[in-house]
Amino acid sequence: MIAKNNEILTSASKSLYEYNSDWLVRERCRAREDFECHERSMQKQLAEKDNTIAEQSKIIAENELRIRELEAMLKKQK
């Protein structure tokens, strides 16, 4: 009803109707939507893995520092 008074909206609504009535176009749209969802999921997983790696790297660096401190203490005791 809104589109009746506006030529641009009328054209757009007709185009949308035609696109949605075409099975192949709908399937392509659905495939694109699935792909984008999959990509977002993969990006989230990669970000989580990057965070895990960063945390583990920090722990490793802290442990290496502690090992050097303990080694220094042992050398002083000898």
PyMOL Python script that loads the backbone (N, CA, C, O; Angstrom):
from pymol import cmd

cmd.read_pdbstr("""\
ATOM      1  N   MET A   1       0.825  -1.182   0.000  1.00  0.00           N
ATOM      2  CA  MET A   1       0.000   0.000   0.000  1.00  0.00           C
ATOM      3  C   MET A   1       0.878   1.258   0.000  1.00  0.00           C
ATOM      4  O   MET A   1       0.561   2.239  -0.672  1.00  0.00           O
ATOM      5  N   ILE A   2       1.966   1.226   0.745  1.00  0.00           N
ATOM      6  CA  ILE A   2       2.861   2.377   0.779  1.00  0.00           C
ATOM      7  C   ILE A   2       3.477   2.609  -0.595  1.00  0.00           C
ATOM      8  O   ILE A   2       3.653   3.751  -1.021  1.00  0.00           O
ATOM      9  N   ALA A   3       3.802   1.521  -1.283  1.00  0.00           N
ATOM     10  CA  ALA A   3       4.488   1.619  -2.566  1.00  0.00           C
ATOM     11  C   ALA A   3       3.613   2.231  -3.661  1.00  0.00           C
ATOM     12  O   ALA A   3       4.148   2.725  -4.654  1.00  0.00           O
ATOM     13  N   LYS A   4       2.301   2.214  -3.514  1.00  0.00           N
ATOM     14  CA  LYS A   4       1.412   2.744  -4.548  1.00  0.00           C
ATOM     15  C   LYS A   4       1.668   4.222  -4.814  1.00  0.00           C
ATOM     16  O   LYS A   4       1.505   4.680  -5.945  1.00  0.00           O
ATOM     17  N   ASN A   5       2.061   4.963  -3.805  1.00  0.00           N
ATOM     18  CA  ASN A   5       2.248   6.402  -3.936  1.00  0.00           C
ATOM     19  C   ASN A   5       3.667   6.801  -4.321  1.00  0.00           C
ATOM     20  O   ASN A   5       3.936   7.979  -4.554  1.00  0.00           O
ATOM     21  N   ASN A   6       4.567   5.841  -4.388  1.00  0.00           N
ATOM     22  CA  ASN A   6       5.962   6.152  -4.674  1.00  0.00           C
ATOM     23  C   ASN A   6       6.466   5.215  -5.769  1.00  0.00           C
ATOM     24  O   ASN A   6       6.479   3.995  -5.604  1.00  0.00           O
ATOM     25  N   GLU A   7       6.876   5.801  -6.880  1.00  0.00           N
ATOM     26  CA  GLU A   7       7.308   5.002  -8.034  1.00  0.00           C
ATOM     27  C   GLU A   7       8.531   4.157  -7.714  1.00  0.00           C
ATOM     28  O   GLU A   7       8.623   3.015  -8.166  1.00  0.00           O
ATOM     29  N   ILE A   8       9.469   4.692  -6.946  1.00  0.00           N
ATOM     30  CA  ILE A   8      10.681   3.945  -6.595  1.00  0.00           C
ATOM     31  C   ILE A   8      10.329   2.751  -5.719  1.00  0.00           C
ATOM     32  O   ILE A   8      10.825   1.646  -5.943  1.00  0.00           O
ATOM     33  N   LEU A   9       9.482   2.968  -4.729  1.00  0.00           N
ATOM     34  CA  LEU A   9       9.067   1.861  -3.865  1.00  0.00           C
ATOM     35  C   LEU A   9       8.257   0.825  -4.638  1.00  0.00           C
ATOM     36  O   LEU A   9       8.367  -0.373  -4.378  1.00  0.00           O
ATOM     37  N   THR A  10       7.452   1.282  -5.579  1.00  0.00           N
ATOM     38  CA  THR A  10       6.688   0.351  -6.409  1.00  0.00           C
ATOM     39  C   THR A  10       7.636  -0.547  -7.202  1.00  0.00           C
ATOM     40  O   THR A  10       7.461  -1.764  -7.257  1.00  0.00           O
ATOM     41  N   SER A  11       8.635   0.074  -7.810  1.00  0.00           N
ATOM     42  CA  SER A  11       9.613  -0.689  -8.590  1.00  0.00           C
ATOM     43  C   SER A  11      10.381  -1.660  -7.698  1.00  0.00           C
ATOM     44  O   SER A  11      10.579  -2.820  -8.058  1.00  0.00           O
ATOM     45  N   ALA A  12      10.809  -1.183  -6.538  1.00  0.00           N
ATOM     46  CA  ALA A  12      11.568  -2.033  -5.620  1.00  0.00           C
ATOM     47  C   ALA A  12      10.716  -3.200  -5.136  1.00  0.00           C
ATOM     48  O   ALA A  12      11.200  -4.328  -5.053  1.00  0.00           O
ATOM     49  N   SER A  13       9.453  -2.936  -4.817  1.00  0.00           N
ATOM     50  CA  SER A  13       8.601  -4.017  -4.329  1.00  0.00           C
ATOM     51  C   SER A  13       8.339  -5.051  -5.423  1.00  0.00           C
ATOM     52  O   SER A  13       8.260  -6.248  -5.146  1.00  0.00           O
ATOM     53  N   LYS A  14       8.205  -4.584  -6.673  1.00  0.00           N
ATOM     54  CA  LYS A  14       8.026  -5.533  -7.783  1.00  0.00           C
ATOM     55  C   LYS A  14       9.278  -6.382  -7.949  1.00  0.00           C
ATOM     56  O   LYS A  14       9.197  -7.595  -8.147  1.00  0.00           O
ATOM     57  N   SER A  15      10.446  -5.728  -7.867  1.00  0.00           N
ATOM     58  CA  SER A  15      11.707  -6.466  -8.000  1.00  0.00           C
ATOM     59  C   SER A  15      11.842  -7.503  -6.892  1.00  0.00           C
ATOM     60  O   SER A  15      12.211  -8.649  -7.148  1.00  0.00           O
ATOM     61  N   LEU A  16      11.545  -7.102  -5.672  1.00  0.00           N
ATOM     62  CA  LEU A  16      11.625  -8.046  -4.555  1.00  0.00           C
ATOM     63  C   LEU A  16      10.671  -9.218  -4.755  1.00  0.00           C
ATOM     64  O   LEU A  16      11.019 -10.365  -4.473  1.00  0.00           O
ATOM     65  N   TYR A  17       9.480  -8.929  -5.239  1.00  0.00           N
ATOM     66  CA  TYR A  17       8.518  -9.997  -5.483  1.00  0.00           C
ATOM     67  C   TYR A  17       9.052 -10.967  -6.541  1.00  0.00           C
ATOM     68  O   TYR A  17       8.964 -12.184  -6.380  1.00  0.00           O
ATOM     69  N   GLU A  18       9.606 -10.414  -7.621  1.00  0.00           N
ATOM     70  CA  GLU A  18      10.136 -11.263  -8.695  1.00  0.00           C
ATOM     71  C   GLU A  18      11.314 -12.091  -8.194  1.00  0.00           C
ATOM     72  O   GLU A  18      11.402 -13.282  -8.492  1.00  0.00           O
ATOM     73  N   TYR A  19      12.230 -11.466  -7.429  1.00  0.00           N
ATOM     74  CA  TYR A  19      13.385 -12.197  -6.916  1.00  0.00           C
ATOM     75  C   TYR A  19      12.956 -13.313  -5.964  1.00  0.00           C
ATOM     76  O   TYR A  19      13.492 -14.421  -6.006  1.00  0.00           O
ATOM     77  N   ASN A  20      11.997 -13.010  -5.120  1.00  0.00           N
ATOM     78  CA  ASN A  20      11.558 -14.005  -4.149  1.00  0.00           C
ATOM     79  C   ASN A  20      10.715 -15.102  -4.784  1.00  0.00           C
ATOM     80  O   ASN A  20      10.595 -16.190  -4.222  1.00  0.00           O
ATOM     81  N   SER A  21      10.141 -14.837  -5.926  1.00  0.00           N
ATOM     82  CA  SER A  21       9.334 -15.865  -6.570  1.00  0.00           C
ATOM     83  C   SER A  21      10.198 -16.823  -7.394  1.00  0.00           C
ATOM     84  O   SER A  21       9.722 -17.869  -7.835  1.00  0.00           O
ATOM     85  N   ASP A  22      11.430 -16.472  -7.592  1.00  0.00           N
ATOM     86  CA  ASP A  22      12.339 -17.319  -8.368  1.00  0.00           C
ATOM     87  C   ASP A  22      13.072 -18.268  -7.411  1.00  0.00           C
ATOM     88  O   ASP A  22      13.826 -17.821  -6.547  1.00  0.00           O
ATOM     89  N   TRP A  23      12.851 -19.560  -7.569  1.00  0.00           N
ATOM     90  CA  TRP A  23      13.430 -20.562  -6.683  1.00  0.00           C
ATOM     91  C   TRP A  23      14.947 -20.492  -6.672  1.00  0.00           C
ATOM     92  O   TRP A  23      15.554 -20.573  -5.605  1.00  0.00           O
ATOM     93  N   LEU A  24      15.568 -20.346  -7.818  1.00  0.00           N
ATOM     94  CA  LEU A  24      17.021 -20.321  -7.911  1.00  0.00           C
ATOM     95  C   LEU A  24      17.593 -19.119  -7.157  1.00  0.00           C
ATOM     96  O   LEU A  24      18.598 -19.240  -6.457  1.00  0.00           O
ATOM     97  N   VAL A  25      16.961 -17.983  -7.301  1.00  0.00           N
ATOM     98  CA  VAL A  25      17.425 -16.790  -6.587  1.00  0.00           C
ATOM     99  C   VAL A  25      17.294 -17.001  -5.085  1.00  0.00           C
ATOM    100  O   VAL A  25      18.191 -16.642  -4.323  1.00  0.00           O
ATOM    101  N   ARG A  26      16.166 -17.589  -4.656  1.00  0.00           N
ATOM    102  CA  ARG A  26      15.991 -17.862  -3.226  1.00  0.00           C
ATOM    103  C   ARG A  26      17.072 -18.799  -2.707  1.00  0.00           C
ATOM    104  O   ARG A  26      17.627 -18.593  -1.628  1.00  0.00           O
ATOM    105  N   GLU A  27      17.360 -19.825  -3.488  1.00  0.00           N
ATOM    106  CA  GLU A  27      18.396 -20.776  -3.072  1.00  0.00           C
ATOM    107  C   GLU A  27      19.766 -20.106  -3.002  1.00  0.00           C
ATOM    108  O   GLU A  27      20.542 -20.370  -2.083  1.00  0.00           O
ATOM    109  N   ARG A  28      20.060 -19.255  -3.953  1.00  0.00           N
ATOM    110  CA  ARG A  28      21.339 -18.532  -3.924  1.00  0.00           C
ATOM    111  C   ARG A  28      21.403 -17.607  -2.709  1.00  0.00           C
ATOM    112  O   ARG A  28      22.442 -17.507  -2.056  1.00  0.00           O
ATOM    113  N   CYS A  29      20.317 -16.948  -2.412  1.00  0.00           N
ATOM    114  CA  CYS A  29      20.265 -16.075  -1.225  1.00  0.00           C
ATOM    115  C   CYS A  29      20.454 -16.894   0.040  1.00  0.00           C
ATOM    116  O   CYS A  29      21.176 -16.486   0.949  1.00  0.00           O
ATOM    117  N   ARG A  30      19.813 -18.034   0.096  1.00  0.00           N
ATOM    118  CA  ARG A  30      19.950 -18.913   1.264  1.00  0.00           C
ATOM    119  C   ARG A  30      21.387 -19.420   1.389  1.00  0.00           C
ATOM    120  O   ARG A  30      21.937 -19.475   2.490  1.00  0.00           O
ATOM    121  N   ALA A  31      21.985 -19.784   0.272  1.00  0.00           N
ATOM    122  CA  ALA A  31      23.372 -20.261   0.291  1.00  0.00           C
ATOM    123  C   ALA A  31      24.309 -19.148   0.758  1.00  0.00           C
ATOM    124  O   ALA A  31      25.233 -19.387   1.535  1.00  0.00           O
ATOM    125  N   ARG A  32      24.065 -17.944   0.281  1.00  0.00           N
ATOM    126  CA  ARG A  32      24.892 -16.811   0.701  1.00  0.00           C
ATOM    127  C   ARG A  32      24.732 -16.563   2.207  1.00  0.00           C
ATOM    128  O   ARG A  32      25.712 -16.308   2.908  1.00  0.00           O
ATOM    129  N   GLU A  33      23.521 -16.639   2.684  1.00  0.00           N
ATOM    130  CA  GLU A  33      23.247 -16.452   4.107  1.00  0.00           C
ATOM    131  C   GLU A  33      23.956 -17.521   4.931  1.00  0.00           C
ATOM    132  O   GLU A  33      24.553 -17.220   5.964  1.00  0.00           O
ATOM    133  N   ASP A  34      23.889 -18.768   4.473  1.00  0.00           N
ATOM    134  CA  ASP A  34      24.575 -19.866   5.160  1.00  0.00           C
ATOM    135  C   ASP A  34      26.079 -19.637   5.178  1.00  0.00           C
ATOM    136  O   ASP A  34      26.732 -19.851   6.199  1.00  0.00           O
ATOM    137  N   PHE A  35      26.624 -19.204   4.050  1.00  0.00           N
ATOM    138  CA  PHE A  35      28.059 -18.935   3.959  1.00  0.00           C
ATOM    139  C   PHE A  35      28.469 -17.850   4.949  1.00  0.00           C
ATOM    140  O   PHE A  35      29.462 -17.999   5.662  1.00  0.00           O
ATOM    141  N   GLU A  36      27.707 -16.760   4.992  1.00  0.00           N
ATOM    142  CA  GLU A  36      28.040 -15.663   5.896  1.00  0.00           C
ATOM    143  C   GLU A  36      27.948 -16.102   7.355  1.00  0.00           C
ATOM    144  O   GLU A  36      28.771 -15.702   8.178  1.00  0.00           O
ATOM    145  N   CYS A  37      26.962 -16.913   7.671  1.00  0.00           N
ATOM    146  CA  CYS A  37      26.828 -17.447   9.029  1.00  0.00           C
ATOM    147  C   CYS A  37      28.033 -18.322   9.374  1.00  0.00           C
ATOM    148  O   CYS A  37      28.590 -18.225  10.468  1.00  0.00           O
ATOM    149  N   HIS A  38      28.422 -19.169   8.438  1.00  0.00           N
ATOM    150  CA  HIS A  38      29.575 -20.047   8.642  1.00  0.00           C
ATOM    151  C   HIS A  38      30.842 -19.214   8.840  1.00  0.00           C
ATOM    152  O   HIS A  38      31.649 -19.511   9.720  1.00  0.00           O
ATOM    153  N   GLU A  39      31.015 -18.181   8.031  1.00  0.00           N
ATOM    154  CA  GLU A  39      32.195 -17.322   8.150  1.00  0.00           C
ATOM    155  C   GLU A  39      32.242 -16.621   9.513  1.00  0.00           C
ATOM    156  O   GLU A  39      33.302 -16.537  10.133  1.00  0.00           O
ATOM    157  N   ARG A  40      31.100 -16.123   9.973  1.00  0.00           N
ATOM    158  CA  ARG A  40      31.067 -15.480  11.294  1.00  0.00           C
ATOM    159  C   ARG A  40      31.455 -16.482  12.383  1.00  0.00           C
ATOM    160  O   ARG A  40      32.193 -16.152  13.312  1.00  0.00           O
ATOM    161  N   SER A  41      30.949 -17.697  12.255  1.00  0.00           N
ATOM    162  CA  SER A  41      31.270 -18.741  13.224  1.00  0.00           C
ATOM    163  C   SER A  41      32.765 -19.058  13.209  1.00  0.00           C
ATOM    164  O   SER A  41      33.392 -19.187  14.260  1.00  0.00           O
ATOM    165  N   MET A  42      33.320 -19.179  12.020  1.00  0.00           N
ATOM    166  CA  MET A  42      34.753 -19.477  11.899  1.00  0.00           C
ATOM    167  C   MET A  42      35.596 -18.337  12.463  1.00  0.00           C
ATOM    168  O   MET A  42      36.593 -18.584  13.142  1.00  0.00           O
ATOM    169  N   GLN A  43      35.209 -17.106  12.192  1.00  0.00           N
ATOM    170  CA  GLN A  43      35.950 -15.954  12.717  1.00  0.00           C
ATOM    171  C   GLN A  43      35.901 -15.935  14.243  1.00  0.00           C
ATOM    172  O   GLN A  43      36.894 -15.608  14.893  1.00  0.00           O
ATOM    173  N   LYS A  44      34.755 -16.281  14.811  1.00  0.00           N
ATOM    174  CA  LYS A  44      34.621 -16.333  16.260  1.00  0.00           C
ATOM    175  C   LYS A  44      35.533 -17.415  16.840  1.00  0.00           C
ATOM    176  O   LYS A  44      36.217 -17.193  17.839  1.00  0.00           O
ATOM    177  N   GLN A  45      35.536 -18.582  16.202  1.00  0.00           N
ATOM    178  CA  GLN A  45      36.398 -19.673  16.671  1.00  0.00           C
ATOM    179  C   GLN A  45      37.866 -19.288  16.580  1.00  0.00           C
ATOM    180  O   GLN A  45      38.642 -19.570  17.493  1.00  0.00           O
ATOM    181  N   LEU A  46      38.252 -18.641  15.476  1.00  0.00           N
ATOM    182  CA  LEU A  46      39.643 -18.223  15.330  1.00  0.00           C
ATOM    183  C   LEU A  46      40.033 -17.196  16.383  1.00  0.00           C
ATOM    184  O   LEU A  46      41.138 -17.245  16.924  1.00  0.00           O
ATOM    185  N   ALA A  47      39.134 -16.272  16.675  1.00  0.00           N
ATOM    186  CA  ALA A  47      39.409 -15.272  17.710  1.00  0.00           C
ATOM    187  C   ALA A  47      39.582 -15.938  19.070  1.00  0.00           C
ATOM    188  O   ALA A  47      40.475 -15.568  19.833  1.00  0.00           O
ATOM    189  N   GLU A  48      38.738 -16.911  19.377  1.00  0.00           N
ATOM    190  CA  GLU A  48      38.859 -17.636  20.643  1.00  0.00           C
ATOM    191  C   GLU A  48      40.184 -18.385  20.713  1.00  0.00           C
ATOM    192  O   GLU A  48      40.834 -18.402  21.758  1.00  0.00           O
ATOM    193  N   LYS A  49      40.582 -18.998  19.615  1.00  0.00           N
ATOM    194  CA  LYS A  49      41.856 -19.727  19.592  1.00  0.00           C
ATOM    195  C   LYS A  49      43.024 -18.759  19.726  1.00  0.00           C
ATOM    196  O   LYS A  49      43.999 -19.059  20.415  1.00  0.00           O
ATOM    197  N   ASP A  50      42.936 -17.600  19.077  1.00  0.00           N
ATOM    198  CA  ASP A  50      43.984 -16.588  19.217  1.00  0.00           C
ATOM    199  C   ASP A  50      44.112 -16.143  20.669  1.00  0.00           C
ATOM    200  O   ASP A  50      45.225 -15.967  21.166  1.00  0.00           O
ATOM    201  N   ASN A  51      42.986 -15.960  21.352  1.00  0.00           N
ATOM    202  CA  ASN A  51      43.010 -15.573  22.768  1.00  0.00           C
ATOM    203  C   ASN A  51      43.646 -16.667  23.618  1.00  0.00           C
ATOM    204  O   ASN A  51      44.433 -16.379  24.520  1.00  0.00           O
ATOM    205  N   THR A  52      43.307 -17.916  23.331  1.00  0.00           N
ATOM    206  CA  THR A  52      43.886 -19.038  24.071  1.00  0.00           C
ATOM    207  C   THR A  52      45.393 -19.084  23.866  1.00  0.00           C
ATOM    208  O   THR A  52      46.148 -19.278  24.819  1.00  0.00           O
ATOM    209  N   ILE A  53      45.829 -18.906  22.630  1.00  0.00           N
ATOM    210  CA  ILE A  53      47.266 -18.918  22.334  1.00  0.00           C
ATOM    211  C   ILE A  53      47.966 -17.780  23.060  1.00  0.00           C
ATOM    212  O   ILE A  53      49.051 -17.969  23.610  1.00  0.00           O
ATOM    213  N   ALA A  54      47.363 -16.610  23.066  1.00  0.00           N
ATOM    214  CA  ALA A  54      47.961 -15.460  23.752  1.00  0.00           C
ATOM    215  C   ALA A  54      48.083 -15.732  25.253  1.00  0.00           C
ATOM    216  O   ALA A  54      49.110 -15.427  25.860  1.00  0.00           O
ATOM    217  N   GLU A  55      47.035 -16.304  25.849  1.00  0.00           N
ATOM    218  CA  GLU A  55      47.079 -16.632  27.273  1.00  0.00           C
ATOM    219  C   GLU A  55      48.160 -17.661  27.566  1.00  0.00           C
ATOM    220  O   GLU A  55      48.899 -17.530  28.542  1.00  0.00           O
ATOM    221  N   GLN A  56      48.255 -18.689  26.721  1.00  0.00           N
ATOM    222  CA  GLN A  56      49.266 -19.725  26.932  1.00  0.00           C
ATOM    223  C   GLN A  56      50.675 -19.170  26.737  1.00  0.00           C
ATOM    224  O   GLN A  56      51.601 -19.556  27.450  1.00  0.00           O
ATOM    225  N   SER A  57      50.836 -18.268  25.778  1.00  0.00           N
ATOM    226  CA  SER A  57      52.144 -17.648  25.563  1.00  0.00           C
ATOM    227  C   SER A  57      52.554 -16.834  26.786  1.00  0.00           C
ATOM    228  O   SER A  57      53.723 -16.840  27.173  1.00  0.00           O
ATOM    229  N   LYS A  58      51.613 -16.146  27.387  1.00  0.00           N
ATOM    230  CA  LYS A  58      51.888 -15.368  28.594  1.00  0.00           C
ATOM    231  C   LYS A  58      52.320 -16.285  29.734  1.00  0.00           C
ATOM    232  O   LYS A  58      53.274 -15.987  30.452  1.00  0.00           O
ATOM    233  N   ILE A  59      51.613 -17.398  29.894  1.00  0.00           N
ATOM    234  CA  ILE A  59      51.956 -18.357  30.949  1.00  0.00           C
ATOM    235  C   ILE A  59      53.340 -18.939  30.710  1.00  0.00           C
ATOM    236  O   ILE A  59      54.120 -19.088  31.651  1.00  0.00           O
ATOM    237  N   ILE A  60      53.651 -19.266  29.470  1.00  0.00           N
ATOM    238  CA  ILE A  60      54.968 -19.811  29.132  1.00  0.00           C
ATOM    239  C   ILE A  60      56.063 -18.798  29.461  1.00  0.00           C
ATOM    240  O   ILE A  60      57.090 -19.153  30.038  1.00  0.00           O
ATOM    241  N   ALA A  61      55.842 -17.547  29.094  1.00  0.00           N
ATOM    242  CA  ALA A  61      56.831 -16.509  29.376  1.00  0.00           C
ATOM    243  C   ALA A  61      57.032 -16.346  30.882  1.00  0.00           C
ATOM    244  O   ALA A  61      58.163 -16.198  31.344  1.00  0.00           O
ATOM    245  N   GLU A  62      55.947 -16.372  31.644  1.00  0.00           N
ATOM    246  CA  GLU A  62      56.051 -16.273  33.102  1.00  0.00           C
ATOM    247  C   GLU A  62      56.811 -17.467  33.679  1.00  0.00           C
ATOM    248  O   GLU A  62      57.634 -17.305  34.580  1.00  0.00           O
ATOM    249  N   ASN A  63      56.536 -18.661  33.162  1.00  0.00           N
ATOM    250  CA  ASN A  63      57.232 -19.860  33.639  1.00  0.00           C
ATOM    251  C   ASN A  63      58.715 -19.816  33.283  1.00  0.00           C
ATOM    252  O   ASN A  63      59.554 -20.213  34.091  1.00  0.00           O
ATOM    253  N   GLU A  64      59.048 -19.338  32.089  1.00  0.00           N
ATOM    254  CA  GLU A  64      60.455 -19.234  31.694  1.00  0.00           C
ATOM    255  C   GLU A  64      61.193 -18.248  32.602  1.00  0.00           C
ATOM    256  O   GLU A  64      62.338 -18.489  32.986  1.00  0.00           O
ATOM    257  N   LEU A  65      60.543 -17.156  32.939  1.00  0.00           N
ATOM    258  CA  LEU A  65      61.144 -16.178  33.849  1.00  0.00           C
ATOM    259  C   LEU A  65      61.376 -16.811  35.219  1.00  0.00           C
ATOM    260  O   LEU A  65      62.442 -16.641  35.812  1.00  0.00           O
ATOM    261  N   ARG A  66      60.397 -17.528  35.712  1.00  0.00           N
ATOM    262  CA  ARG A  66      60.528 -18.191  37.008  1.00  0.00           C
ATOM    263  C   ARG A  66      61.647 -19.223  36.981  1.00  0.00           C
ATOM    264  O   ARG A  66      62.390 -19.348  37.954  1.00  0.00           O
ATOM    265  N   ILE A  67      61.780 -19.963  35.887  1.00  0.00           N
ATOM    266  CA  ILE A  67      62.856 -20.952  35.750  1.00  0.00           C
ATOM    267  C   ILE A  67      64.207 -20.256  35.804  1.00  0.00           C
ATOM    268  O   ILE A  67      65.121 -20.731  36.479  1.00  0.00           O
ATOM    269  N   ARG A  68      64.346 -19.127  35.096  1.00  0.00           N
ATOM    270  CA  ARG A  68      65.626 -18.394  35.120  1.00  0.00           C
ATOM    271  C   ARG A  68      65.942 -17.895  36.533  1.00  0.00           C
ATOM    272  O   ARG A  68      67.092 -17.928  36.969  1.00  0.00           O
ATOM    273  N   GLU A  69      64.910 -17.436  37.238  1.00  0.00           N
ATOM    274  CA  GLU A  69      65.115 -16.983  38.613  1.00  0.00           C
ATOM    275  C   GLU A  69      65.578 -18.135  39.500  1.00  0.00           C
ATOM    276  O   GLU A  69      66.500 -17.977  40.300  1.00  0.00           O
ATOM    277  N   LEU A  70      64.941 -19.286  39.358  1.00  0.00           N
ATOM    278  CA  LEU A  70      65.318 -20.443  40.169  1.00  0.00           C
ATOM    279  C   LEU A  70      66.712 -20.946  39.819  1.00  0.00           C
ATOM    280  O   LEU A  70      67.470 -21.344  40.703  1.00  0.00           O
ATOM    281  N   GLU A  71      67.051 -20.931  38.534  1.00  0.00           N
ATOM    282  CA  GLU A  71      68.390 -21.324  38.125  1.00  0.00           C
ATOM    283  C   GLU A  71      69.441 -20.388  38.722  1.00  0.00           C
ATOM    284  O   GLU A  71      70.506 -20.831  39.152  1.00  0.00           O
ATOM    285  N   ALA A  72      69.131 -19.091  38.744  1.00  0.00           N
ATOM    286  CA  ALA A  72      70.052 -18.119  39.326  1.00  0.00           C
ATOM    287  C   ALA A  72      70.229 -18.377  40.821  1.00  0.00           C
ATOM    288  O   ALA A  72      71.337 -18.277  41.349  1.00  0.00           O
ATOM    289  N   MET A  73      69.142 -18.706  41.488  1.00  0.00           N
ATOM    290  CA  MET A  73      69.217 -19.010  42.911  1.00  0.00           C
ATOM    291  C   MET A  73      70.071 -20.241  43.149  1.00  0.00           C
ATOM    292  O   MET A  73      70.845 -20.271  44.105  1.00  0.00           O
ATOM    293  N   LEU A  74      69.952 -21.263  42.303  1.00  0.00           N
ATOM    294  CA  LEU A  74      70.754 -22.483  42.452  1.00  0.00           C
ATOM    295  C   LEU A  74      72.241 -22.191  42.258  1.00  0.00           C
ATOM    296  O   LEU A  74      73.088 -22.721  42.977  1.00  0.00           O
ATOM    297  N   LYS A  75      72.543 -21.349  41.285  1.00  0.00           N
ATOM    298  CA  LYS A  75      73.961 -21.013  41.034  1.00  0.00           C
ATOM    299  C   LYS A  75      74.558 -20.282  42.234  1.00  0.00           C
ATOM    300  O   LYS A  75      75.727 -20.486  42.559  1.00  0.00           O
ATOM    301  N   LYS A  76      73.780 -19.441  42.892  1.00  0.00           N
ATOM    302  CA  LYS A  76      74.259 -18.712  44.055  1.00  0.00           C
ATOM    303  C   LYS A  76      74.539 -19.668  45.230  1.00  0.00           C
ATOM    304  O   LYS A  76      75.457 -19.455  46.022  1.00  0.00           O
ATOM    305  N   GLN A  77      73.720 -20.721  45.314  1.00  0.00           N
ATOM    306  CA  GLN A  77      73.883 -21.680  46.420  1.00  0.00           C
ATOM    307  C   GLN A  77      75.096 -22.564  46.253  1.00  0.00           C
ATOM    308  O   GLN A  77      75.608 -23.094  47.239  1.00  0.00           O
ATOM    309  N   LYS A  78      75.568 -22.738  45.040  1.00  0.00           N
ATOM    310  CA  LYS A  78      76.706 -23.640  44.792  1.00  0.00           C
ATOM    311  C   LYS A  78      77.956 -22.998  45.176  1.00  0.00           C
ATOM    312  O   LYS A  78      79.023 -23.597  45.042  1.00  0.00           O
TER     313      LYS A  78
END
""", "prot")
cmd.dss("prot")
cmd.show_as("cartoon", "prot")
cmd.util.cbc("prot")
cmd.orient("prot")
